[in-house]
Amino acid sequence: MLKTYSYLGKDYLDLGVIDKVIFDRESELILDFAAKNPTPKAKSPCIFCGAGTKWFDVIDEVYYQRCNECYSIFACVSDEIADLYKSHQPLIDFHNSKEYQDSAAKRRAGIWDDLLFWLEFRLARYMGNKQKLDVTDVDNHYCGLTERIKKAGFCASYNTAKPADVVLFFDKFRRLSNPAETLSGLHGKLKDNGLLVMNLRVGSGFDVLTLKGCKDILTPYEVICLPSVEGLETILNKEGFEMLEASSTGTLDVRYVLENKERLSEDNLFVHYLVNKADKSTLAEFQRFLQKSGMSSHARVIARKKQV
């Protein structure tokens, strides 16, 4: 498996990916759902590799575990509750609103362009001479990203009923209560040797582990599982995929910690020193280190459907 990183020192990141007003309204809807739909405390083997686990955190009575072997993080949330959350109409209506979509288009445009630029080159590498591809885009609620994908040079068809050369699954892995079942479904949408491309948060990242207990990091039920790269590779292999590449692309780990430094535990002495004493160049270099070492909390992953 190829491991790569991309350092994005772009001006558009200065604007910030998140509009705080939008984020706060979205959080209210999410936490209201969580309050009305409690999850009983339950423990299970790791949903990625099957190893034993330890308790990691509890957020609004949703109990998260961390695997002892692959270090993935997950909560035992029933499929019924997870599906109910995905179909929660107030949240769907908010995501479809003009205000939400306009804010996303303004703040995420540069990130989407970088993502599709990266994707175009990866498709050329892994799909050979086939330049026009049938694309299935799963659970993407961003209109601006949808239009960019449809206009991309590699896209021959978009979300047709036929098997796809490429399945895109962006930013929704964290909602999965049963990742094996979802990956099996994505496997069925692909042609033999087709590619699954995912953009996701991972549970082994710096900000996730540093800001343990922060609702902005583990938000029930928006975040049910955060696999490590190792855990993801294990479950992909079980579900009939070969993981080709994991690219560390996170750019905001250090920023998230800086913005939430009052939430750091008192005994996290190194990080306290880092965020209070390091200058901007040192912090930027530390973020670069997180990317190079695969310790950022955001990753792009490419896996190929194995031939039967």
N, C-alpha and C positions, 0 to 999 in steps of 0.2 A: 504493500500500500504506500502510495506517495503521500508524504506530509509536507505541506507548503504553508507559507504565510504571506499576507499582503499588508503592507503598512499604508494606511490611508490617512495622510496628513492633509486633508482637503479643507478648503474654506467653508464649504457648506456644513461641515460638522460644527462650526462655531455657532450656527443658528440653533443647533440642538435638534435631535430627532423628535423630542417630545414637547408638545404644547402643554404647559402645566394645567391650563384651564380645562382642556380636552381630557387630559390624563386624570384629573381629579373627578370629573363627571363620570368617566368610564369606571374609575375605581369605586365610586359610590354604587353604581349598578352592580358591579361584580360582588362587592362586599354585602350588599343587600341580598343578593341571591345566596351567598354563602351562609348568611345568618339564618335564612329560612330553610336551608337544606344541609343540616349538619351531617357529618360523616362519623360513624362510630370509630373509636380507636381500634385499629386492627394491625397486626404485623404479619408479614409474609416473606418468603424468600425473594431475592432480587428478581424483578420482572424482566431484567435484561440477561443476566447470566446464571441465575438460580442459586447464587451463594447466600450465606446468611447476612443479616443486616443489624444495624444499631439505630436507635432513635437519633434523628438529626435535629428536628425542630418541630414546634407546633405553632401554627398560625391560625387564629380564629377557629380553634378546635379541629383543624385538619392536621393530622399527624404525619410528618415526613420522616422517611427512613433513608439511611445511607448504606450502600452495599459495602461489605468488608473486603471484597475482592476487586470489583471494577470501579468502586467509588461513585456509582451513579446515585442520584437522589430521586425518590418517588414517594407518593402517598397512595395508600390503599383506598382508592375511590371506586365505587361500583360503576359499572358500565351504564347503569340506568341514570345515575346522577350526572355522570360526564355527558351523556347524550342530552339530558335535560338542560344542562348548562349551554351546550352548543346550540340548542334550539330556543334559548331564552329570548323571547321576542323584544323586550325593551333594549337589550344589548344589540340585537341584530338591527333594530331600527336606528339606534344611535350610530352604529358602524356604517349604515347606509345613508346617513344624513349628509347634506351638502357641507355643513360645517366640518364634520369629521373628515370627509373625503378631500375637501379643499386644504385643510391643515396638513394631511398626509402628503398630498401632492406637492405642497410647498416645502415641507421639511425633509421628505424622503426622496425627492427627485434625484439628487446626486447619488444617493446610496443605490437606488434602483438602476441608474445608468451604469454604475460600477459593477453591480451584480450581473447585469446582462452582458457587459463587455467581457467580464471574466467567463461567463457561461459560453459565449460564442467561441472563445478560444479553446475551452475545454471540450466542447462538442466537436470541434475540428480535430482535436487530438484523439478522442475516443471513438468517434463515429467514422473516421476515415474519410473517404471521398464523398460520402452522402451529405450533401450540403443543405437540402431542404428536408425538414423533419416534421412528423406528426407529433404535436405537443398536447399533452393533457395537464392542466393546471388545477390542482386539487385544493379546495377550500381557501382560495385567495379572495379576500374581500376588498382589496384595494383597486379601485377602478383605474387609477393612474398606472399602476403596474400591469394590469391586464392589457391596456392599450399598448404599452411598450412591448410586451411579449408578442402580441399579434402583429406588430410592425417590424419585429426583429427579422434580420436577414435569414436566420435559420428556420423560421416558422413557416411550414407549408400549410398546416391546418391546426385549428385550436379547438380543443374540447369537443371533438366528434366522438361518436360511439365506438369507433373502431380502435383496435389496439394501437398504442402509441410507441413511437421511437424514444420519446423522452417524457417522463412524468416529473412534474415540478411539485414539490411539497414544501412551501416556504412558511416559516414562522408559526407553524401549528403543531409541531411535534410535542411541544410542552403540554398540550391539552389532552394527551392520550392516556387513558386509563388502562388500555390493553394494546400496547405498541405492537405486539406480535400479530394480533388480528388485523390491525391497520396495515402493517407492512405486507401481510399476505394479500390483502385487498389491492394494494398498490402494485404488487408483483403481478396480479392478474390483469392489470390494465396495460402491461407492457408487452411488446413483441419480444421474441427471444433475442437476447443480447442487447435489449433496450436499456436505457439509463434512468435511474432514479436520482434526482438532484434535490438536495435538501439544504435549507438555510435554517439553522437552529441554535438555541442556547444549550450549553453543556454544563453539567453540574460540577465539573472539576475546575471551573474558572475562578479567577482571583476575586472578583466582586461578589460572586455567589457565596463563596466560603468566608470571605471577610465580613460581609454584611448579614451574617446569619441572624435570623429573627426579623429581618426587614420585609414588610409587606410588599414593598415595591419590587423585591426580588422573587419571593415566593408568595404569589397572590392566589389564594384559593378562588375558584377552580380554574383560573386562567393558566396556572402552572400546576400540573399534576406530576409531571416527570421531567427531569433534566438528566439525560444520560451522560456518562463520560464517553470519550471517543472509543475507549476500549469496550465499554458495555454496548455501545452502538454497533461496533464491528461484530461483536458476538451474536447479537440478535439478528443483524442483517444476514449473517452467514446461515443461521438457523432457518431463516425464511426464504432462502434461495437466492441470495445476492452475494456478489463478490465486491467488497468495498475497495474502490480504486484510489480514492483520494480523500484526505481530510485537510482542508485549508483553514488555517486560523486567521480570521479577519477582524476580530474584535478591536474596536478603537475607543470604547467608552468605559472600560473597566475602571480605570483610574479616576475618570471624571465622576462616575457613579459613587465611588468611595469618597471622593472629595466632597460631593454634594450631600453625603449622608454621614460625614465623619463624627457627628455628635452621637451616632448610633453604634459606634465601634465599642466593643467590650474593653473594659479598662486594662485587661491583661494583654491586649494585643499591642505590645510595646513597639515592635518594629513598624507596624503600619501607622500608629500614632506619630512616630517620629517622621516617617516618610511624608505624610500628608501635611504636617505642620511645619516642617523645616526644609524640605526639598524645594528647589527652584523649578521653574517651568521646564527647562531643558532636561533636568534629571527625571521629572515625572514623565516627560515624553519618551525618554530613553527606557524608562521602566515599562511603559506600555509596549514599546517595541520588543523588549525582552519577553513580555508575556505572550506576544504573538509568535515570536521565533520559537519559543519553547512549547507552544501549544497549550499554554495556561490561561489564555483568554477565554471568556465565557461565550463567545460566539464562533460558530464554525460553519463552513460550507462543505458538504459531503457529496461525493458521487459514488454510486454503486451500480454495478451491472447485473442484470438478470442472468442467472446461470442457465445454460442450456440443459434441458432435461436429458 
